[in-house]
């Protein structure tokens, strides 16, 4: 797994690494192809950095301790996955809640409807797709969720007998927002991502992830893989937690690009994401998602997540959904795409870099053992609290 480091020559990119010499995580910034540790008593966590009025200005003012080249540390991140004796990349978030928005794109919304109608059975998907698509078609593509026009479409779909709970959150007034992963459980660049062993129909979800502080202010963005179990969620929406939150099922990184003079929320709104899946059997799938087709503005999704109705004292990371709809057959005709163990998934964007992970079963991935209590104890021992 390789990555071009040219992306990180402009902009302010911050992340986290595991430092074996202190047996804990540190904040880093990318400079000149190297990583510099900028952890301090004032800003010991990514949460604290994002709480600052101008995180990018603070980072620019820090000299930092050079830890090594980005290329070398990325290589160690793959070779030493889960090894406490290796300097390696971690997910760039720490104390933030990890939330996700679903069904925010018309094309992927249709696939959620198909999953529901198929009750998680991929063999039925093609027949249902052939029946549903002529009814829905592209009529939802330019529809603004929650608008009067959306209400009219909803009424028409109910009359046609194809209404679904996924269409409700896709074009209705309320967005779907769920808890994707536990605090500190997300994996970063180079790590394995996990599929629950009960799943036989699943896929990656390439997404942009917003870094939001406790005041609801978006301070930056990064990439994420919202690993999805289509068969589990398709059996019942009440199984969403089981489908989404498993060991190593949330990947975020490699770095958060902070908002500054070079990058803003408008860049997020116009971002294109590329997806590449490479199987050990020589299989290759290229896909794409574009934020230009999202049905809800990113700031609307933030406002529906955090506000007077719900506070996040340590901020949150917000997956914003994907346009990618995995309908291309991999093996059996009509059953679409599903992962195989060993698939290498790369999600990339010119402004944010590339996030690469290898697919394993969640039971094969490194166990998550470093939680909030371990982090607090580690920071205290290091004199950072």
C-alpha positions, 0 to 999 in steps of 0.5 A: 500500500502506497500513497503520494505525499504530494497532496500534503505539501499545501494545506494544514494536515493534522493526525495522530500516531502511536508513539512506542516510547511513551506507549500512547498517542500523539498529535502530529502535523505533516511538514515537508514530507515528515511528521512532527509531534505537536502534543502539548499540555495546552493541546494534548488531544485532537479534541482540544485542537479542534476547540481552538478558534483557529486550529490552523494558526495554532499548528503553524506556530508550533515547532514540534518534534520531528518523528520521521518521514511520512513514507517510513511511518506509513510503511511501519503502519502496515507492517506493524499493525496493532504493534505497541512497539511500532511508530504508526498512524492512528485514526486522526480523531480521539475523544470525538463521537463518531456519527454517520448520516445515511441515505443522503444521495439519490442513487444510494438511497435506491439501493437501500430501498432494494436491500429492504425489499430483498430482506437482505437476500442478494439473489432477489436484488436484481429482480427488485431493481428491475421493478423499482427503477422504472417507478423511481428512475432519476426523479429523485436526483435533483430533489431537495430533501424536505422540500414541498416538491419532495412531499409530492414525490413521497405521496406519489411513491406511497400510491405506487406501493414502493414507499420505504423508510429509506425514502423517508430519510432520503427525501423527508425533512429529517436526516438519518443520523446514527452512531457509527463507532465508539470513541477511540475505536476507529482505525486509520491508514494502513490498518485492516477494516473488519466485516462481521463474520455473519455477513456475506453481502457487504461493501465499502462506503467512501465518504468525506468525514467532517471534524466538528467541535463542541460548538457545532463548528466544522474545523476540517475534513478527512476521508472515511470508509463506513463499512457496510453490511448490506444483508444485515441491515437489509434484514431489518433496519433495527439491525443497523447497529449490528451492521455498522458498529463492529471491531475495525468497521470504521476507518478514518484518515489519514489526516484531518485537513484543517480549514484555512485560507487553502481549504473550506466547506465549499471545497467539501461541497465540490469534492469528488471521491475515487474508490479502488478495490483490488482483490487478491484474485486480480479483481479490480473495481473503480468507483466514484462518489461526488458531493455535488449530488448530495441531497442535503447540504453538509452544514444542514447535516451538522445542524441536524446532529448537534445543537440545542437538541443534542450536545457533544462536549468533545465534538464529533466526526460526521460521515456524510454518506456516499453516492457509491452504489455497488451494483456491478456483479463480482461473481454471481450474475445479478448479485452485485458486489461483495467483499472478499477477504484480502481486498485492498480498499483505497478512497482518495481525493486530491485535496484530502489524500488517500485512505487505504485499508485491507479487508478482514473479518472483524474477528481477525482484526486487531482487538480494540483495547485502548479506550478512554480510561487508557488514554487519560491514564497515559496523558496523566503519566506523561504530564499532559493533563 
